[in-house]
Amino acid sequence: METDDLLVHRVLAGDKPAFGLLVDRHRPEAVRLSGRVRHRAPEAEDVVQEAFLHAFLSLGRLRSPERFRGWLLGIVLNLARSRWRTRPDYPLEAWAGGHMMADPLVLDVEPSPEVVHEARELHRLVTEAIATLPVEQRDTVELHYVEGLKLWEIASIVDAPVGTIKARLHRARARHVTGQVIHVNGGAYLG
């Protein structure tokens, strides 16, 4: 099996079908990542298609062909996040502690006004706390806690060691722990 960097070099040398091998290799992971942010399969697929097109057109600017995977996943993440930000409204399931709920049937079909208010208030508090973080910590917190990525996935995307990612998360948490506990929908959150 050819490595990513060899396939990238083949594409840059004019072997356009070699890009199809890169697509086949990385499409499942790209779709999973996009789905974590977009939460809807058709939208996640659209993001991945756009990301592969962008990657193909920008391949000549990739400085380290051996890092194609991380570069591609970064494109997927940026496009998915960009589309997420342009949504007119966030679904309630996105406010469930910053993670998608494993079983959407757990959500009320019509949540009470109190539940909606509490969810929006929690979302506002979390968003405000994240906004006060330095950029590297904020990006890491959003990738881990909001978008649900694992530490090694974040490390790959931002091209930093896992230890650095752990340190950023630790510093971000230490910055906002005041000992106040917020109770929302039976869950307790440090405020």
C-alpha positions in Angstrom: 0.0 0.0 0.0 1.4 3.4 -1.0 1.8 6.0 1.7 -0.1 9.3 1.5 3.0 11.3 0.6 3.7 9.0 -2.4 0.1 9.4 -3.6 0.3 13.1 -3.2 3.5 13.2 -5.2 1.9 11.1 -7.9 -1.1 13.5 -8.1 1.2 16.5 -8.3 3.1 14.8 -11.1 -0.1 14.6 -13.1 -1.5 11.2 -12.1 -5.0 12.5 -11.2 -6.5 9.0 -10.6 -4.1 8.7 -7.6 -6.2 11.3 -5.8 -9.1 8.7 -5.9 -7.0 6.4 -3.8 -6.6 9.2 -1.2 -10.3 9.8 -1.3 -11.0 6.1 -0.8 -8.6 5.9 2.1 -9.7 8.9 4.0 -13.4 9.3 3.1 -14.8 7.2 6.0 -12.9 9.2 8.7 -13.7 12.5 7.0 -17.4 11.6 7.0 -17.3 10.6 10.6 -15.6 13.9 11.6 -18.0 16.0 9.5 -20.9 14.1 11.0 -19.8 15.0 14.5 -20.1 18.6 13.6 -22.9 18.7 11.1 -25.1 16.0 12.8 -27.0 15.3 9.6 -25.7 12.7 7.1 -26.6 14.6 3.9 -24.9 17.8 5.1 -21.9 15.9 6.4 -21.5 14.3 2.9 -21.7 17.7 1.3 -19.0 19.0 3.5 -16.7 16.0 2.7 -17.3 16.4 -1.0 -16.4 20.1 -0.8 -13.4 19.3 1.4 -12.0 16.8 -1.2 -12.5 19.3 -4.0 -10.7 22.0 -2.0 -7.9 19.6 -1.1 -7.5 18.6 -4.8 -7.4 22.2 -5.9 -5.0 23.2 -3.1 -2.8 20.1 -3.1 0.2 22.1 -4.5 0.2 24.2 -1.4 0.5 21.3 1.0 4.0 21.7 2.5 4.2 18.3 4.1 2.7 15.6 1.9 3.2 13.0 4.7 0.6 15.0 6.7 -2.1 14.8 4.1 -4.5 13.1 6.5 -4.3 15.9 9.1 -4.4 18.6 6.5 -7.5 17.1 4.9 -9.3 16.6 8.3 -8.5 20.2 9.1 -10.2 21.3 5.9 -13.2 19.1 6.7 -13.4 20.5 10.2 -13.1 24.1 9.1 -15.8 23.7 6.4 -18.2 21.8 8.8 -17.7 24.5 11.5 -18.2 27.3 9.0 -21.5 25.7 7.8 -22.5 25.1 11.5 -22.0 28.8 12.3 -24.2 29.9 9.4 -27.1 27.8 10.6 -30.0 30.0 11.7 -30.5 28.1 14.9 -28.9 25.3 16.9 -31.0 22.2 17.6 -31.6 21.4 21.3 -29.6 18.2 21.1 -26.5 20.3 20.4 -26.9 21.9 23.8 -26.9 18.7 25.7 -23.8 19.4 27.7 -21.9 20.2 24.4 -22.3 16.7 23.0 -24.8 15.1 20.8 -27.1 12.8 22.8 -26.5 9.1 22.0 -30.2 8.5 21.8 -32.3 11.4 20.3 -35.4 9.6 21.5 -34.5 10.7 25.0 -35.3 14.3 24.1 -38.9 15.4 24.6 -40.9 15.9 21.4 -41.9 19.3 22.8 -39.6 20.4 25.6 -41.1 22.6 28.2 -40.3 26.3 28.1 -38.2 25.8 31.3 -36.1 23.1 29.6 -35.5 25.3 26.6 -34.6 28.3 28.8 -32.2 26.2 30.9 -30.6 24.7 27.8 -30.1 28.2 26.2 -28.8 29.6 29.4 -26.3 26.7 29.8 -25.2 27.2 26.2 -24.7 30.9 26.7 -22.6 30.3 29.9 -20.5 27.8 28.2 -20.0 29.9 25.0 -19.1 32.9 27.1 -16.5 30.9 29.2 -15.0 29.4 26.0 -14.8 32.9 24.4 -12.6 34.2 27.2 -9.9 31.5 26.6 -6.7 32.2 24.6 -7.1 31.1 21.0 -5.1 27.8 21.2 -7.0 26.7 24.4 -10.4 27.8 22.9 -9.8 25.9 19.7 -8.7 22.8 21.7 -11.7 23.0 24.1 -14.2 23.4 21.2 -12.6 20.4 19.3 -12.7 18.2 22.4 -15.7 19.1 24.4 -18.1 20.7 21.8 -17.2 18.6 18.7 -16.3 15.4 20.6 -12.9 14.7 19.0 -10.4 12.5 20.8 -7.1 13.9 21.9 -5.1 12.1 19.2 -7.5 13.5 16.5 -7.0 17.0 17.8 -3.3 16.5 17.9 -3.3 15.4 14.3 -5.4 18.3 13.1 -3.5 21.0 14.8 -0.1 19.3 14.3 0.8 19.3 18.0 1.8 16.5 20.4 -1.0 14.9 22.5 0.8 16.1 25.6 0.3 19.7 24.4 -3.3 19.1 23.8 -3.7 17.7 27.3 -1.9 20.7 28.8 -4.2 23.1 26.8 -7.3 21.4 28.1 -5.9 21.3 31.7 -5.1 25.1 31.6 -8.5 25.9 30.1 -10.3 23.9 32.8 -8.2 25.4 35.6 -9.0 28.9 34.3 -12.8 28.5 34.7 -13.2 26.3 37.8 -14.8 28.5 40.5 -16.3 25.8 42.5 -19.9 26.9 41.6 -22.0 24.1 40.4 -24.8 24.7 38.0 -27.7 22.2 37.9 -29.5 21.9 34.6 -31.8 19.0 33.7 -30.5 16.7 36.3 -26.9 17.3 35.2 -24.3 19.2 37.3 -21.8 21.4 35.6 -19.0 23.4 37.1 -19.5 27.1 36.6 
